[in-house]
Structure formats: structure tokens, C-alpha cells
Amino acid sequence: MSNLKQLAQSLGLSITTVSRALDGYADVSAKTKARVLQAAAKMGYQPNASARRLRRQRTEVVAVTLPTSPGHIGPPHFLHILSACAEQLALSGLNLLIAPVPRGQCELEMCKRFVDGQRVDAMLLVRTKRHDERVTLLQSRGVPFVTLGRTESAQPHAFLDGDGFAGFRDATRRFIADGHRHIAHIAGPQEFSFAYHRRLGWEDALAGSGLPSQLLAEAAPSEHGGYAAAKILMDGPVKPTAILCATDEMAVGAMRALREVRDGSTVCITGHDDLPVSAFTDPPLSTMRVACDDIGARIASLLLRAINGEAPESLQEIHPVEFLPRASHQRPQRRAAND
């Protein structure tokens, strides 16, 4: 197998020119690049991957940190998204590194280690907070990044998000049109952007119809959180007839709680995320999802464009949220009629 020096000698070119041609630099003509690539293939030359990364000042790694909880890594719907994202990045020679954040450790500190150690070409941030220290860190370091979810950062950054405000506003209006007047919301922690926008959508629909918004319970975005929040709502003086849950996980927990309380089976419920389990609950869970054919591929595209230096203002996508009607949002008599 030939080395770089032999390849350069066979072409009558300098080692620098051959190296830059192989790395795709724009200062090498297309004709020379084609000649070098053809000769490299003919001679069976394989570039040294480590040396190539050093020359290009690239690690060929995009990292994403994921919170952990007992039994699993990160919210379930993220893993499907990240799988598709990894496949697309691999086509461009980049590896997606999923870094679980052990309990008790700080996600911000893990981001700092990746960035300050020059271990990544870019980062993907999930479950963003309205005021996110990770975003501030990456902006200060000049590291390309994309967030799954918006923030309230004064400085623009690349992101992909669903229109949670419109999704929950419309879902609440659907309940109102069906005759509900006591519509509750099980919200995620309001420091998170997704939870904040979804609560605002619920509140906007109620205000537009002159209905109160006191039936609100905030909890962790998990089955346990949804279970506890539903118990609180059903123990109150005014019991909801419909509940919008910020996530499907919370909705699954809430449905368990409703089975344990009087008149719980009459309460209508919806979630968000379209987790696979949502189609197999009893009744099947009506839910919402971001109307994007392949979120993972879209995120990969944004990451590649960010790495190539595109302005963050041009790398911002908000996709509509679509409603997936099953049975849980219907009144019991309608459910029975549809069975």
C-alpha cells in the first residue's frame, strides 16, 4: 500500500497539494483533485484517519448529552430521533456520540469537557431550557451547535422545534367544542421551553373562551409525575372532565391514576410525542406529534450547515404539530360507539 509521499512523487506534485486535494480544499483545482483521487484509488492509497483529522482540525464527532433516570437513558422519543440523525451524519463522515449524564453529575460540566477538550466538531442539545446555560457556553466558545427546542437567548442560534403553543391551543379548543368546561393541564417544569409553550397554548384557548385556567398541575415529565399530578387534580374541589398532558409519558401515568379514582374513567385525556406505547394503552391514547417527515435527518442537516459556517438565523425551523385522534380524547359514550 502506498504512502502519501509515494503518491505525491508519482503525480509530480507536492505532498501539501496532494494532501489538500484529498481533504477537499477549495484552493485545489477540480482537475487536480480528480487526478489525485484517481491515482490514489489506483495505487490503493488509504489516508491515515488520525493524521487527516489533525490536519483538518476536526474530530469528526458530534456529541449529544442525555439525562438519565433509573432504567433508561433520556426521554424515549429522543432515541428514535437520534438514531436517524446518526445515520445521516455518518453519510458525511461524522459520528454521533450519545453521552449519558450520570445521576448527580452536571450536564453543563460535561458539555464544558467536550468543548474545552476539543473533542467535538459540534454539539446537539435536547430538552432545552428557556434560559439555557449550555447555549450560553457554546455561544461563548464559538462551537457549532443545534438545539432540539427553542430558548430565550438574546443571541440567535440554530434550532428545530414543534409549535407546541398552537398544538395545545388547538387541542384545548377541540375539548371546548366537545362541551368540556373544566379542562386541566398536567404541565412539565416551566423552566423547560417545551413545557412553557404548551402551557401557554392551553391558557390561550381557555382565555379565548372565557374559561378559567386554575386546573393546572406541574410535575416531572415522567409516568410518575403524570400519576401524581392527576391524583392532585382529581382530589381538588373542581374535578376536570378533560386533561391535556405535556408528554405521553405523563399521560400514561395520569391514565393509571384515573383508573384508581371515582369517575376517572369519564375523564378525557391527550398527550404529546406519539410514543409507540400510546397506541396500546386502554383506551388508546390520543396524542400529538411534530409534523416533520424525519426530524433526525432535519437535525443532521442543520448540524452540517452549522459546521460549515452558515448563520444561525438561517438555521431555525418551527414545524406544525398534528393531532392523532385515537379514543382517549372522546367522551365514554363515543368511545363505546366507536368500538
N, C-alpha and C positions, 0 to 999 in steps of 0.2 A: 504494500500500500504506500502510495506516495505521500511525502510531507509537503508543507506549504512552500518551502524553498525550492524543491524539485519542480513543483507545479509552476512557480514563477519563472524558473530557468527555462522550462520547456516552451513557455509562451514569449520569452524575451521581455518580460515585464518585471517591474519591481515587486518585492514582497508586499509593500504597502498598497500598491494598486490592486494586486490580486486579492489581498485581504479585504479591502474596501468594496471591491466588486462582489465578493462572496457575501458581505454583510449588507449589500443593497444600498450603499450610499449614493446620494444624488449627484455627487461630483464626478462619478464614473459614468462614461457614456453607455448607452444601451447596447451599442455594438460590442464594446469591450466586455460588459457584463455577460452577454450571451456567449462570447468567445471563451471567457474564463469558466463559466458554468459547464459548457460543452466539454472543455478539456478536463475539468475536474471529474465529470461523470465518466469520461473515457478512461481516465487513469485510476478511477476508484478512490479518489481523494475524499476523506471524511473530515470536516473541520473538528478541531478539539472544542467540545462544547464549553468547557470551563474557561478556556482562553478567549473564546468568542464572546462570552458574557462579560468578561473583564474589559475587552476592547470596546464593547458597546455600552459599558456602564449599565448593564441590565442584569437582573436576577432571573427574569422570565417567570416571576411568581406574582400572583395577585392573592392577597390574603383577606379572609373574612373571619372575624371573631364572632363566635356564637355563645350565648349564655347557656348554662347547663342547669338542669334540675334533676332530682333523683329519678333515674330510669331512662332519661333521654337527653339528647343534645338539641337545644334550640327549639323554637316552635315548629311543629311538624311540617307545615306547608312550606317553610323555608327550604327544607331539604330537597324537595322536588324542583324548586326554582334553581337552587344551587347546582343540582345535577345537570340541568340543561345549560346553565351558564358555563360550567366547566367544559362541557363538550364543545361549545362554541369557541371558548378561549383556546382550547387545545389545537384547533384548526389554525390558529395564529401563533402557535409555539409557546403559549403561556399556560402555566399550571395554576389551578385554583387551589389554594391551601386553606382548608377549613380548620380553624384553631379554636377548639372548645375552651371556654373560660372556666376554670375550676371554681367551685363554690368558695367564696371567701377571697378570691382574687379580683383585682380591679381591671375591667375591660380597657380603660384608658391607659393603664400602665402597660398592658400587653401591646396596644397599638404603638406606644412610645418605643418599645423594644424592637418591633418590626421596622419602624421608620428610622429611628436613630442608629440602628444597626445596619441600615441599608440592605435589608433582607427582601424587600419587595419593590416591584415596579409601580404598584398601585394597590389601593385597598377598596373593599366593598363594605359598607356599613349597613346593618339591618336594624330594624326596630329602633328608629331614630327618636330622640327626644326633641322637644320643642327648642330647648336651649342645650345643644349637644356639645360637650367638651371634646369629643372625638373629632367633630367637624372643625372646631377651632384649632385643634392641634395640627391636623393635616393641612389646613389652610396656611398656618404659620410656617410649616416645613416645606410647602410647595410641592407636596406629594399628590399625584393624580388620585382621585377617588370618586366614587359614585355612592349615593345613599339610596336604599330602598325605603322611601318615605321622605317627606319634606322636613325642614327645620325652619326656625325663625331667624336664622343667621342673617346679619346685615350684609354680609358678603355673599354673592351668588355662588352656588355650587351645583354640580351635576346630580340629578336625582330622577328616579322613576317612582310614581305614586298612583294610587287609585283615588278617585274623587269620593272619599268617604262621606264628606258633607252631603253631597247630592244623593248618594246611595241611601243613607239613613233618613234623610228628609223624605225621600220618595217612599221608603218602606213604612215610615210613620204615617204618611198621608194615605197609604194603602189601608192601614189599620183604621184610620179615621173614616175613610169611605165605607168600611165594612161595619161601621156603627160603634166602634170602640171609643170610650171617653176616658178610660183610666189606663193609659199606656205608659209602661215603665221602661227604663233603660238600665241595663247592667253594663256599666262603663269600665273600661280599663283605667289604669292610673293616668291621671291627666297630664303628667309630665311627658308622656309619650304622644307623639304627633298623631298617630292613627287614632288613638282613643279620644283625643281632644276634638278632632274634626268630626268624628262620628257622633259625639255627644252634641256638638253644635248643630248638626243636621237634624237630630231628634228634637232639640229645643226649638229650632226654627219652624218645623212643621206644626208643633203644638201651639206656638205663639201665633202662627198664622190662622189657626182655627179657634183661638181664644181658650185653649185648654191649658191647665196647669202642668208644670214640669217638676213637681215635688217627688214623683215616684222614681227616684234615682238612687242607685246603689253602686258604689265604686269598689272594685276588687281586683285581685291579681288576675291576669289573663290566662286562667287555667281552669280545669274542671273543678278543682276545689274552690277556687274563687267564685265561679258561677254558682256552685251549690250553696255556699254561704250567703251570697248576695240574694239569691231567690228566696231563701228562708227568711231573711230580714224583710224583704218586700211583702211576703205573704203573711208575716206576723204584724204588719202595720195596720192602722185603723182603716185605711183605704186600700183595698186589695186590687192589684192590677188585673185587667182582663186580657192584656197582651203585653209581651215583653220583647224588646229588641236587645240582643246580646252583642257586645262588641266583637266577639270571636265565636267560632264554632265550639272551641274547647269550653268556653264559658257556658254556651248554650247546652252542651251535653250535661254539664254539671247541674245547670238550672233545671233541666228536664227530670233529672233524678230527684231533685228537691221537690218538684211539683207533684211527683208520684207519692210523696210522703205526707202531703198536707191536704186538708179538706178542700174540695173544689179545685184542686190543682190541675186535674185533667181537663178542665174547661178553659184553661189559660192558653192563649195562642202565643207562639214564640218563633223568632227568627235568629239566625246567626250571621256570620261573615267568614269567608275563607274557602268554602266548599271543600272541606276535608273529606276524604273518602268515607270516613265513619258516618258523616252526616246523612248519607243515603240509607243507612241501616239502623238508625235509631227508631224508637217507637213512640209516636209516629215519625216517619221520615222528616228530617229537619229541613225546613225552607231556609235558604241561605242566600248569600251574595258573593260575588267574586269580581275581581278586576277583569274587565273585558279586553284582554290582550291575548292574542293567539299564543305567544310564547314569551312570557315575562323574562325567563332566564336568558334567552337569546337576545332580547332587547337590552338587558342589563350588560351583557357581554359586549354588545355593540357600543354602548355608551362608555364602557371602560376602555375599549380600544381607542375610541375617539379622544377620550381624556388623556390617555397616554401619549397620543400623537399631538397633543397640544391645543386641541380645539377649545374655544372659550366656553366656560361653564354655562353662560347664558343660553347657548345653543344646545345644551345637553340636559334639558329639563322636560320631562314628559309626565303629564297627568292623564290617565286613562279613565274612561267612564266605568261605573260599577253596574253590573247587571244582576237582576233578581232571579233566583232559581226557585220557582214555586214547587213545593212538594205537598206535604199535608199539614205540617205543624202550625202554619200561619192561619189555617182555616178554623172556623168555629166547629165544635164537635159534631154537630148535626150535618155539616157539609162534608166533614171527613168521612162520616159513615156513609153518606150518599155516594161518595166517590170510590169507596172500597168495593 
